Amino acid sequence: MTPQPSAPSLPSWATWWQRPFPDANTLLLPGRQPALIDSGFVGHAEDTASWARAQAGDVALVVNTHWHSDHVGGNALLQARGAVIAAGAPEAEAISRRDPGCCAAEYLDQPVAPYTVDMPLDDGQVLRLGDAEWEVVRTPGHTPGHLGLWQPEQQLLVVGDALSDYDVGWVNLALDGPDAGATALASLHRLAALAPRVILPSHGPVPADPSAAFATALRRAQRLVDDPDGALWYGARRIFAFALMIRDGMPTSEVEPYLHARAWLTDAARLLDVAPESLATELVTTMLAGGAIVLRDGRLHAAAPHTPVTAESLRVPHPRAWPPSTEPQ
């Protein structure tokens, strides 16, 4: 057998935490001003804060690659303990004005505790993270404010959900428009042109071969452009699986009523020109047949490995009920 390449090594000043769903992977950069890139899911905020503190002391800065719930869940707790929160300018501005659509939290039915962005980030901006300088790379597509981070001396590239060793980020054609797939593809091309030595994705392992990972991701992203219906199905599967993960599954009797009440499913059905009830039924049927979800003891569960969360941790207000951003969080 041909030996498989091992993952490229990280410098000693970077600490990587590969986490299962519903958390995004976390990068900790210790130093005089310890920085954290992404803060996991709200149900594991204490775990995130405790891990970072044990590794590097108090976190001074949190940088979010984007505002989905698995990336910003520790923001509120870390901000309350003194951390500055930084995020891409479009999302920072929406959070500052308390837009009801913040984090797509209500739309996706994914809880996010209220926080404020202290530092909006623009393309090309240089940040001191830990003891090294990183460049902000704007990479819209998965979300409009999605960004990557580039460390040129070590050729490290944080890519958020733009790609992983096995996937690319889903695109929301309903919220972000029909060109969202093409936007994501253009962002991937921009990231690939940096020719990084190490890719640090938000989900899954560090790819052993960055060039191969980009080649595969570009093919997958092109399919999302070429097949908008397929992109809608892909997003629906990802959103529903995540809903099952954070709720420890769902009784079968509650699944279809839950799906019928979801804005993301209604929007997908409209774009696919099918009835929401038909889409809900087909979604469950095809995910069961494909093994993405499983039926166990009368409940549907996501099949992918994931860490449980408590029901209490999901009880946070949607952004429309967040306090004004000028109030202490």
Secondary structure as GFF3:
##gff-version 3
##sequence-region A 1 329
A	DSSP	beta_strand	15	17	.	.	.	ID=ss1
A	DSSP	beta_strand	26	29	.	.	.	ID=ss2
A	DSSP	beta_strand	35	37	.	.	.	ID=ss3
A	DSSP	three_ten_helix	42	44	.	.	.	ID=ss4
A	DSSP	alpha_helix	45	56	.	.	.	ID=ss5
A	DSSP	beta_strand	61	63	.	.	.	ID=ss6
A	DSSP	alpha_helix	69	72	.	.	.	ID=ss7
A	DSSP	alpha_helix	75	80	.	.	.	ID=ss8
A	DSSP	beta_strand	84	88	.	.	.	ID=ss9
A	DSSP	alpha_helix	89	96	.	.	.	ID=ss10
A	DSSP	three_ten_helix	102	104	.	.	.	ID=ss11
A	DSSP	alpha_helix	105	108	.	.	.	ID=ss12
A	DSSP	beta_strand	119	121	.	.	.	ID=ss13
A	DSSP	beta_strand	126	129	.	.	.	ID=ss14
A	DSSP	beta_strand	132	138	.	.	.	ID=ss15
A	DSSP	beta_strand	147	151	.	.	.	ID=ss16
A	DSSP	beta_strand	156	160	.	.	.	ID=ss17
A	DSSP	alpha_helix	173	176	.	.	.	ID=ss18
A	DSSP	alpha_helix	180	193	.	.	.	ID=ss19
A	DSSP	beta_strand	198	201	.	.	.	ID=ss20
A	DSSP	alpha_helix	210	226	.	.	.	ID=ss21
A	DSSP	alpha_helix	228	246	.	.	.	ID=ss22
A	DSSP	beta_strand	250	251	.	.	.	ID=ss23
A	DSSP	alpha_helix	252	260	.	.	.	ID=ss24
A	DSSP	alpha_helix	263	272	.	.	.	ID=ss25
A	DSSP	alpha_helix	276	290	.	.	.	ID=ss26
A	DSSP	beta_strand	293	296	.	.	.	ID=ss27
A	DSSP	beta_strand	299	302	.	.	.	ID=ss28
A	DSSP	three_ten_helix	311	314	.	.	.	ID=ss29
A	DSSP	three_ten_helix	319	321	.	.	.	ID=ss30
###
